[in-house]
């Protein structure tokens, strides 16, 4: 099992500084609804790395206000949490009025709204490190290859 994802990792992957990340977490659902425990570090998942990387793209690359991002925060996380196959053309189609987030194939779908390509985000997270599984995902054991011998004994031998 991979290591736990920390607040530092969130900052490192997204490019946010510590103060801006805290502002995002305090204002964007579902993070703003999660209560922390004093002196216990919050636990994050790979899904959070993806969601917060998209939030950063919306914030810094597209210039959306934090209030607009907060209006789609829950939909963003829900849409990214759905298990899907690998798709080099994966993206999100986002509208603010009315608020909606939809996972799309960028090659086949005409887009009206904000289109965020997920290719670079997924690549950055994959290159960053080996983390704990996605929330709800079964962990894969990193066991080295080994030889398995039959326990049956040959008759007469």
Secondary structure in CASP SS format (residue, H / E / C, confidence):
PFRMAT SS
TARGET T0000
AUTHOR 0000-0000-0000
METHOD secondary structure of the structure
MODEL  1
X C 1.00
X C 1.00
X E 1.00
X C 1.00
X E 1.00
X C 1.00
X H 1.00
X H 1.00
X H 1.00
X H 1.00
X H 1.00
X H 1.00
X H 1.00
X H 1.00
X C 1.00
X C 1.00
X C 1.00
X H 1.00
X H 1.00
X H 1.00
X H 1.00
X H 1.00
X H 1.00
X H 1.00
X H 1.00
X H 1.00
X H 1.00
X C 1.00
X C 1.00
X C 1.00
X H 1.00
X H 1.00
X H 1.00
X C 1.00
X C 1.00
X C 1.00
X C 1.00
X C 1.00
X C 1.00
X C 1.00
X C 1.00
X C 1.00
X C 1.00
X E 1.00
X C 1.00
X H 1.00
X H 1.00
X H 1.00
X H 1.00
X H 1.00
X H 1.00
X H 1.00
X H 1.00
X H 1.00
X H 1.00
X H 1.00
X H 1.00
X H 1.00
X H 1.00
X H 1.00
X H 1.00
X C 1.00
X C 1.00
X C 1.00
X C 1.00
X H 1.00
X H 1.00
X H 1.00
X H 1.00
X H 1.00
X H 1.00
X H 1.00
X H 1.00
X H 1.00
X H 1.00
X H 1.00
X H 1.00
X H 1.00
X H 1.00
X H 1.00
X H 1.00
X C 1.00
X C 1.00
X C 1.00
X C 1.00
X C 1.00
X C 1.00
X C 1.00
X C 1.00
X E 1.00
X E 1.00
X E 1.00
X E 1.00
X E 1.00
X E 1.00
X E 1.00
X C 1.00
X C 1.00
X E 1.00
X E 1.00
X E 1.00
X E 1.00
X E 1.00
X E 1.00
X E 1.00
X C 1.00
X C 1.00
X C 1.00
X C 1.00
X C 1.00
X C 1.00
X C 1.00
X C 1.00
X E 1.00
X E 1.00
X E 1.00
X E 1.00
X C 1.00
X H 1.00
X H 1.00
X H 1.00
X H 1.00
X H 1.00
X H 1.00
X H 1.00
X H 1.00
X H 1.00
X H 1.00
X C 1.00
X C 1.00
X E 1.00
X C 1.00
X C 1.00
X C 1.00
X C 1.00
X C 1.00
X C 1.00
X C 1.00
X C 1.00
X C 1.00
X C 1.00
X C 1.00
X C 1.00
X C 1.00
X C 1.00
X C 1.00
X C 1.00
X C 1.00
X C 1.00
X C 1.00
X C 1.00
X C 1.00
X C 1.00
X C 1.00
X C 1.00
X C 1.00
X C 1.00
END
